[in-house]
Amino acid sequence: MKIALLAAAAALALSTGAASAKDLKSIGVSLGSLGNPFFVALSKGAEDQAKKINPNVKVTTVGFDYDLGKQFTQIDNFIAAGVDMILLNPGDANALEPAIKKAQAAGILVVAVDTAAKGADLTVTTNNVQAGEVACQYIVDKLGGKGDVVIQNGPQVSAVVDRVNGCKAVFKKAPGIKILSDDQDAKGSREGGLAVMQGHLTRFPKIDAVFAINDPQAIGSDLAAKQLNRTGIVITSVDGAPDIEAALKDAGSPQIQASASQDPYAMAQLAVRLGADAMNGKKPAQTVTLMESKLVTRDNVKDYKGWSSPR
């Protein structure tokens, strides 16, 4: 009798577990800008991983172009569509909390990717403080601890804030480094980097180095320097994108010297995988997962494997 009861209990547990298992049928993905190769690779990683879990999954990816109102609308649309998971590259770490809570109240798991968001179930991002540190330590070493530098800022999402904080912490330890500017927003784009760098080059007769918060801004900054015939500037950034790979291999762009690499494709894959597990009660020990960044330079770029995304 006792054995029969145990067997019945085990069968009930199995049937309950099977009933509570949740399939991943649809994902909504909201990213900074689909004009940025980083977010294109992130989108591809999310879709590929989701289809490994369920070949019939529906993945809807949109860009909010750093317009917070637009991202709120996108989240509302995902809720109305009844998605199972929202993969969110948040435009503001705090402001989106009400929208995230609304999604969670509708039974939707929210995963912040690349940048943090208050209230998200999970976060997967590069260790952006460390990325800023290694990119700016390269500058300090290259300048021998002395010189006039610019920190070219960007949209005030957590990833950018962390990179700048990491950079500043390194510069603070080198008293011979003078920061000429650290508050100009170059919009995370090549055009923004070009415009901001033009202003800096006009304003400052001597710039020894520039830390740009991402690769598109670095490439725009290099173009501005070329246009104004300014040389001898060390430019570093964060991303390790295909365009910066090409620049680091290009003898015609000697001022672009290093980028702290990310892997958006792998980042998105991990975010979707962790999210799918969490939907079924298997949450990781830590809600925030940090991926280390490695510095790619003109010296080691030949060995750099690049972003995981096929290209």
C-alpha positions as CSV (number, residue, x, y, z in Angstrom):
1,M,0.0,0.0,0.0
2,K,2.8,2.4,1.0
3,I,4.6,1.6,-2.3
4,A,1.5,2.3,-4.3
5,L,1.0,5.6,-2.6
6,L,4.6,6.7,-3.3
7,A,4.2,5.6,-6.9
8,A,1.0,7.6,-7.2
9,A,2.6,10.7,-5.6
10,A,5.6,10.4,-8.0
11,A,3.2,10.2,-11.0
12,L,1.3,13.2,-9.7
13,A,4.5,15.2,-9.3
14,L,5.6,14.4,-12.9
15,S,2.2,15.3,-14.3
16,T,2.1,18.6,-12.4
17,G,5.7,19.4,-13.6
18,A,4.7,18.7,-17.1
19,A,1.6,20.8,-16.8
20,S,3.5,23.8,-15.4
21,A,6.3,23.7,-18.0
22,K,6.0,26.8,-20.2
23,D,6.9,26.7,-23.9
24,L,8.7,29.6,-25.5
25,K,6.2,30.6,-28.2
26,S,7.0,34.3,-28.7
27,I,9.6,36.9,-27.8
28,G,9.5,40.7,-28.1
29,V,12.9,42.4,-28.5
30,S,13.4,46.1,-28.1
31,L,16.9,47.4,-28.9
32,G,18.6,50.8,-29.1
33,S,19.1,51.1,-32.8
34,L,18.8,48.6,-35.6
35,G,21.2,50.8,-37.6
36,N,24.0,49.8,-35.2
37,P,25.8,46.5,-36.2
38,F,26.0,45.7,-32.4
39,F,22.2,45.5,-32.1
40,V,21.9,43.7,-35.4
41,A,24.2,40.9,-34.0
42,L,22.3,40.9,-30.7
43,S,19.0,40.5,-32.6
44,K,20.5,37.6,-34.6
45,G,21.8,35.9,-31.5
46,A,18.4,36.2,-29.8
47,E,16.5,34.8,-32.7
48,D,19.0,31.9,-33.3
49,Q,18.8,30.8,-29.7
50,A,15.1,31.1,-29.5
51,K,14.7,28.9,-32.6
52,K,17.0,26.3,-31.0
53,I,14.5,26.1,-28.1
54,N,11.4,26.2,-30.4
55,P,11.8,26.2,-34.2
56,N,8.3,27.7,-34.5
57,V,8.9,30.6,-32.0
58,K,7.9,34.1,-33.2
59,V,10.5,36.7,-32.6
60,T,9.6,40.4,-33.1
61,T,12.5,42.8,-33.0
62,V,12.2,46.6,-33.0
63,G,14.5,49.5,-32.5
64,F,13.5,52.4,-30.2
65,D,16.2,54.8,-31.5
66,Y,16.9,56.1,-28.0
67,D,13.4,57.5,-27.8
68,L,12.1,56.4,-24.4
69,G,8.5,57.1,-25.3
70,K,8.8,54.8,-28.3
71,Q,10.2,52.0,-26.1
72,F,7.3,52.4,-23.6
73,T,4.9,51.9,-26.6
74,Q,6.9,48.9,-27.8
75,I,6.6,47.2,-24.4
76,D,2.8,47.9,-24.4
77,N,2.6,46.3,-27.8
78,F,4.4,43.3,-26.6
79,I,2.1,42.9,-23.7
80,A,-0.9,43.3,-25.9
81,A,0.5,40.6,-28.2
82,G,0.9,38.2,-25.3
83,V,4.6,37.4,-25.7
84,D,6.2,35.0,-23.3
85,M,9.4,37.0,-22.9
86,I,10.6,40.5,-23.5
87,L,14.3,41.0,-24.2
88,L,15.0,44.6,-23.4
89,N,17.9,46.9,-24.2
90,P,16.6,49.6,-21.8
91,G,16.8,53.3,-22.7
92,D,16.8,54.3,-19.0
93,A,17.8,52.1,-16.1
94,N,15.0,53.4,-13.8
95,A,12.3,55.0,-15.9
96,L,11.2,51.7,-17.5
97,E,10.4,50.1,-14.1
98,P,6.6,50.7,-14.4
99,A,6.5,49.2,-17.9
100,I,8.5,46.2,-16.7
101,K,6.2,45.7,-13.7
102,K,3.2,45.9,-16.1
103,A,4.7,43.2,-18.3
104,Q,5.5,41.0,-15.3
105,A,1.9,41.4,-14.0
106,A,0.8,40.0,-17.4
107,G,3.0,36.9,-16.8
108,I,5.8,38.0,-19.1
109,L,9.4,37.4,-18.1
110,V,11.6,40.5,-18.7
111,V,15.4,40.1,-19.5
112,A,17.6,43.2,-19.7
113,V,20.4,42.8,-22.2
114,D,23.5,44.9,-22.7
115,T,22.3,47.5,-20.2
116,A,20.6,47.1,-16.8
117,A,16.9,47.9,-15.9
118,K,15.4,48.2,-12.5
119,G,12.9,45.5,-11.9
120,A,14.0,43.2,-14.7
121,D,13.9,39.4,-13.9
122,L,17.4,38.9,-15.3
123,T,20.2,41.0,-16.7
124,V,23.0,39.8,-19.1
125,T,25.6,42.4,-20.1
126,T,29.3,43.0,-20.7
127,N,31.2,44.0,-17.6
128,N,31.2,47.6,-18.9
129,V,33.2,49.1,-16.0
130,Q,36.0,46.7,-16.8
131,A,35.7,47.5,-20.6
132,G,36.2,51.2,-19.8
133,E,39.1,50.4,-17.6
134,V,41.1,48.3,-20.1
135,A,40.4,50.8,-23.0
136,C,41.6,53.7,-20.9
137,Q,44.5,51.9,-19.3
138,Y,45.7,51.4,-22.9
139,I,45.7,55.2,-23.3
140,V,47.6,55.7,-20.0
141,D,50.2,53.2,-21.0
142,K,50.5,54.5,-24.6
143,L,50.9,58.1,-23.3
144,G,53.3,57.2,-20.6
145,G,50.9,58.4,-18.0
146,K,50.9,62.0,-19.2
147,G,48.7,63.8,-21.7
148,D,45.5,65.7,-22.6
149,V,42.6,63.4,-23.2
150,V,38.9,63.5,-24.1
151,I,36.2,61.1,-22.9
152,Q,33.6,61.2,-25.6
153,N,30.3,60.3,-23.8
154,G,27.1,58.9,-25.2
155,P,23.4,58.1,-24.4
156,Q,23.1,57.8,-20.6
157,V,22.2,54.1,-20.4
158,S,23.9,52.0,-17.7
159,A,26.4,50.5,-20.1
160,V,27.7,53.9,-21.2
161,V,27.7,55.3,-17.6
162,D,29.7,52.2,-16.5
163,R,32.3,52.5,-19.3
164,V,32.9,56.2,-18.5
165,N,33.2,55.5,-14.8
166,G,35.7,52.7,-15.4
167,C,37.7,55.0,-17.7
168,K,37.7,57.8,-15.2
169,A,38.8,55.5,-12.4
170,V,41.9,54.6,-14.5
171,F,42.6,58.2,-15.4
172,K,42.3,59.3,-11.7
173,K,45.2,57.0,-10.9
174,A,47.4,58.8,-13.4
175,P,47.9,62.4,-12.2
176,G,49.6,63.3,-15.4
177,I,46.4,62.7,-17.4
178,K,44.3,65.8,-17.9
179,I,40.6,65.3,-19.0
180,L,39.7,68.1,-21.4
181,S,36.0,67.0,-21.7
182,D,33.8,64.2,-20.5
183,D,30.2,65.3,-21.0
184,Q,29.6,65.5,-24.7
185,D,26.9,63.1,-26.0
186,A,27.9,61.7,-29.4
187,K,24.7,59.7,-29.6
188,G,26.4,56.3,-30.0
189,S,26.7,56.9,-33.7
190,R,29.4,57.6,-36.4
191,E,27.7,60.9,-37.3
192,G,27.6,61.9,-33.6
193,G,31.3,61.0,-33.1
194,L,32.2,63.0,-36.2
195,A,30.3,66.1,-35.0
196,V,31.5,66.0,-31.4
197,M,35.1,65.4,-32.4
198,Q,35.0,68.3,-34.8
199,G,34.0,70.5,-31.9
200,H,36.7,69.2,-29.7
201,L,39.4,69.6,-32.3
202,T,38.3,73.2,-32.9
203,R,38.2,73.9,-29.2
204,F,41.4,72.2,-28.1
205,P,44.7,72.7,-30.0
206,K,46.2,69.7,-28.3
207,I,44.5,66.3,-27.9
208,D,46.6,63.3,-27.2
209,A,43.9,60.7,-26.9
210,V,40.2,60.0,-27.1
211,F,38.1,57.3,-25.4
212,A,34.8,56.9,-27.3
213,I,32.1,54.9,-25.6
214,N,31.6,52.7,-28.7
215,D,33.1,51.9,-32.0
216,P,30.8,53.9,-34.3
217,Q,31.8,57.1,-32.3
218,A,35.5,56.1,-32.6
219,I,35.3,55.8,-36.3
220,G,33.5,59.1,-36.6
221,S,36.2,60.7,-34.4
222,D,38.9,59.3,-36.6
223,L,37.2,60.8,-39.7
224,A,37.0,64.2,-38.1
225,A,40.7,64.1,-37.3
226,K,41.5,63.2,-40.9
227,Q,39.3,66.0,-42.2
228,L,41.1,68.5,-40.0
229,N,44.5,67.1,-40.6
230,R,45.1,66.3,-36.9
231,T,47.4,63.4,-36.2
232,G,49.1,61.7,-33.3
233,I,45.8,61.0,-31.4
234,V,45.3,57.7,-29.7
235,I,41.6,56.6,-30.1
236,T,40.2,53.7,-28.1
237,S,36.6,52.5,-27.7
238,V,34.3,49.6,-26.7
239,D,32.6,46.9,-28.9
240,G,35.1,45.1,-31.0
241,A,32.7,45.4,-34.0
242,P,33.5,44.4,-37.6
243,D,34.1,48.0,-38.6
244,I,36.7,48.5,-35.9
245,E,38.3,45.2,-36.8
246,A,38.8,46.6,-40.3
247,A,40.1,49.9,-39.0
248,L,42.6,48.2,-36.6
249,K,44.0,46.3,-39.7
250,D,44.0,49.4,-41.9
251,A,47.4,51.2,-42.2
252,G,45.4,54.3,-43.3
253,S,43.7,54.6,-39.9
254,P,46.6,54.5,-37.4
255,Q,44.9,56.6,-34.8
256,I,42.3,54.0,-34.0
257,Q,44.4,51.8,-31.7
258,A,42.2,49.6,-29.5
259,S,38.7,48.5,-28.7
260,A,37.4,46.6,-25.6
261,S,35.5,43.8,-27.3
262,Q,32.0,42.6,-26.6
263,D,30.1,39.6,-28.1
264,P,26.5,40.7,-28.6
265,Y,25.5,37.5,-30.5
266,A,26.7,35.3,-27.5
267,M,25.2,37.8,-25.0
268,A,21.8,37.5,-26.6
269,Q,22.0,33.8,-26.8
270,L,22.8,33.5,-23.1
271,A,20.0,36.0,-22.2
272,V,17.4,33.9,-24.1
273,R,18.6,30.7,-22.7
274,L,18.6,31.9,-19.1
275,G,15.2,33.5,-19.7
276,A,13.7,30.3,-21.0
277,D,15.1,28.4,-18.0
278,A,13.7,31.0,-15.6
279,M,10.2,30.7,-17.3
280,N,10.3,27.1,-16.1
281,G,11.5,27.8,-12.6
282,K,15.3,27.3,-13.1
283,K,16.6,30.8,-12.3
284,P,20.4,31.3,-12.0
285,A,22.0,31.9,-8.6
286,Q,22.7,35.5,-9.6
287,T,20.2,37.7,-11.5
288,V,23.0,39.7,-13.1
289,T,25.4,37.9,-15.5
290,L,28.5,39.9,-16.5
291,M,30.6,38.9,-19.5
292,E,34.3,39.9,-19.5
293,S,35.7,42.2,-22.1
294,K,39.1,41.7,-23.9
295,L,41.1,44.4,-25.4
296,V,41.7,44.2,-29.2
297,T,44.6,46.2,-30.5
298,R,46.5,46.8,-33.7
299,D,49.1,44.3,-32.4
300,N,46.7,41.4,-31.6
301,V,43.8,42.0,-34.0
302,K,45.1,39.2,-36.2
303,D,44.2,36.7,-33.5
304,Y,40.8,38.2,-32.7
305,K,37.9,35.9,-33.4
306,G,35.4,38.7,-33.7
307,W,31.7,38.6,-32.9
308,S,30.2,35.2,-32.9
309,S,27.5,36.2,-35.4
310,P,27.9,34.8,-38.9
311,R,29.0,37.6,-41.3
